[in-house]
Amino acid sequence: MTSSYPSPLVVEPLSMPNKQTFILLHGRGSSGEKFGPALLGTPIGSFEPLTGKTASLANAFPHARFVFPTAARRWATIYRRAYTNQWFDNWKLDPPATDREELQIPGLCETVSYLHDLLRAEIALVPGGVSSIVFGGLSQGCAASLIALLLWEGEPIGAALGMCGWLPFRMRLDEQASEEQVQNTGTVNSDEDIFDPFEADAGNEAVLDPSLRAICWLRDEIDCPAASCDATSLACQNIPLFLGHGVEDDRGQTQFGKNMRDLGIGILKKC
């Protein structure tokens, strides 16, 4: 794994055997060491007289291993290039949040590679393998995890979640997958022997799947090469996903959560 990423905070299961592994990403400026204990200690229910405990994520999933990675320290352009832990650099998130999107590219490229390595390592450790993995994050951690999910080429993980986040390049992904875009470029009428990853099995026409077109555009945009770029690599379409955004969030726009919900190209399967 990339050395610029500190070792994750790992919280072992309260009870054995290990049945699930949660990999959860912090927001910008935080760390796994800060985010993990705060999240696991947050009450998620009322006091339970029989156990003498208040429900928390940890005791709701007593057989779960929790992994809290920490982002690399990078220049934050929005903070006048001060160093901070962030999964990628980005500019102001004022809607539609499309200004200076190029700032995101270097960090996203590195972070996706790191997160994919981390996923593969944790999949190898947990009984049940890939179906026992839950992956997601908060705020910028949510954004980074969604991009990593979109570009994941392994088998579908068990579940994914995002809290108070957004999807980087959402508008451009939507444009790439629009029906108009497909109609303009979805047919090849040539006898030349040109490699086309979208080529149909029958006839001389190539039909571009909207989701696939968007995913391949994203790979090219952030320079994250794929082993293949065909419909079989869209593991993200088979991953149940929960997205939540608190209406009283004072840092993120709730509209971003609605935008992710409304992304109409079938890239993500929402619970």
N, C-alpha and C positions, 0 to 999 in steps of 0.2 A: 504494500500500500504506500501511497505517497507520504514521505517523511514529514512534510509540512503540516500534516494533520495529526494532532496529539492523539494518544491512545484513548479510546472511548471509555467512559464510565460504564462499568458493567455491574448490574445488581442481579445476583443469582436468585432463583426461585425460593419462595418461602417454604414450599413443600416440594419434595421430589416425588416422581420423576418430572423432568422438564418436558412440558407439552407444547408450549408456544414460546416464540421469541419476538419481542417488540423492539423495533429499531426506530427511535424517535429523535427528530432533529430540532434543535433550539433555534430561536430567532437571532437576528443580527445583534452583535454586541454581548451576547451571552456565551455560555459554554455548556458542555455536557455535565460538568461538575456542579454547576448552578441549577440548570434546568431540571436535571433528573430528580434530585431530592425534592425540589419544589413541586414538581408534577406528581410524584408518587405520594407526597404528603397532603395533597389537596383533597379535602372531603368531596366525595361524589354522591353522598347520600346522607341519611339521618343516622343518629346514634342507634346502635343495635344492642338492646339490653342483654340479650342472650350471650353475646360474645364480649360485651364490654368495649366494643370498638366502633368507631365511625368508619363507614365504608370508604375505601380508597381504591385507586387503580391496582395497587399492589395486592391487597387482600381480596379484591374482586377476581384477580387472576393469580392465585397462589402458586400455580405451577409454571408461571411465566418467567422467563429471563428477560431483563430489560437492558437494552444497549443504548447509551446516549453518546453519540459521537460529537466531537467538537470541530467546528469549522477552522480552516487555516486563517491566520492573521493576514489581512490584506489592506491596501489603501482603500479608504472609503471616500470616494469623490465628493459625495454629498456632505461629508464632514471635513471638507478642505484637506483631504488626503491624510487624515489621521488614521493610524493603524487600529484595526478592530477585528474581532472574529466575525467573519461573514462568509457565507457560502459562495457568494458572487457579489460583484459591485453592481450598483444600480443607482439611477437618478430618482428624483421625486416621483411619488406614486399618485400624484394628482390625476384623476381620470382625464383621458383614457390611459394614462401611464405608458405612453409610447415615446416619450422624449428620451433621447440618448440611449436607446436600447442596446447599442453596440457595447456599452460598458459591461453588460452582463456576460458577454461571450467567453472571455478567458476563464473567469471563475467557474462558470457553468460547465465548461469543457473539463476542467480539472476535477470539479466536485462530482460530476456524473461518473467519471472513471473511478474515483475513490469510493463512492457509494455502491457502485456495481461490485467492486472488489469486496467491500464489507458485506454486502448481501450474500455473495457466493460463500464467504467464510462462515457466516452464521447459518446458512442453509446446510452446510456440511456438518455443523455441530448439533443441530436440534433434531431429536427424533421426530420422524414424520416429514422431515425435509422441507421443501419449498412451500408446501401447503400449510405449514405451521408458522410462517413468517407474517408479521403485521408490520407495515412500514408507513411512516408519515412524519409530519412535523408541524411546528407552530410558526406562523408568520413567514419570514424568509425561509425557514426550514421546510414549511409546507411547499413553498414555491420550488425549492431545490428538489424535494422528494417527488413532486409531480413531473418535473422534467426527467428525472432519473427513471421514473415509471414509464413514461412515454417511450423512452429509448431502451428499455430493458428487453433483452433478447432471450432470456431464459424462460423456463416454465412459469406460468402465472403464480404469483405468491398468494398466500391465503387471503389477505385483505390489506387495504390501504386506508389512510385517513389524513385529513388536512384540517387544520384549525386556524382561522383568522388569516388566511393566506391569499395568494393570487397565482395566476398562471402566467409566467413570462411569455412574451410574444403571442398572447392570446389572439389579438386582432389579426395578426399576420397568419397565424395558424388557421383561423377561420377563413381568411381570404384564400389561402392555398387550397382549402378543402371545399370552397364554394362550388355550386353547380355550374356557375358561369365559367369558372376556371377550368373545370373538368371538360365542359363542352368545347372550350377554345383549344384545348391541348390534348384531348382524350383520344384522338384518332390519328393513325399513321397510314398514309396512302402512298407508300413507296415500296419499290421492289429491292431497294438497297438492303444489304445485310447489316443492319444497325442494331447493336445491343440495346434492348429496352427492358429494364427490370419489371415493367408493368405489362409486358406482352401477354395477350390472351392466348389460351390454348388453341382456339379454333379461329380460322379466317386470318385476314391480314390486318385486323384492327387491334389496337391496344386500348384497353379500357382502364382508366385510372381510378382506382378506389379512392374516394375522398380522404378517408382517414390515412391511408398509406401515403398519399401525396403529401399531406401535412407532416407526417412523421419524417419522411425522407427529406423534406425541405428543412425541418428542424435539425436533423443530423448534419446536413450540409452547412447550415447557418452557424452552428457552434463547433463545427469541425470535430464531430464525434462519429468516426466511421463505423459502419456496421459490417458484420460478417455477411449479411445478405440484406436485401431491401425488398422483401416480398410480403405477401399477406400473412404468411405463417409466422412472421416476426412480431406481429401486433399482439404480444402477450397482454398489454395493458387493457385490451378490450374484454378480457376475461378475468379481471381482478375487481372484486366488489370494492367500492370506494365510498366512504362517508366524508362529506365536507360540511364543516360547521363554521359559522361566523357570528359571534356575539353582537347583538345590536348596540351594545354599549361600549364596544371596542373604541378606544380613543386614539389608537395608533394606525389602524388599518381601515380602509373604506369597506363597509359592508357590501357595496356594489360589486367589489371584486369577487366576493363569494357568489353573488347572483350571476355574475358573468361566467364563472366556471360552471355553474349549474346549467346555464343556458347554452353552453358551447354545443352547437347543434350538428357536429360532424361524427358523432358516435365514437370519438377517440376514447373517452372514458366512460366506464359503466358505473353509474351512481346507484348506491343502495336506496 
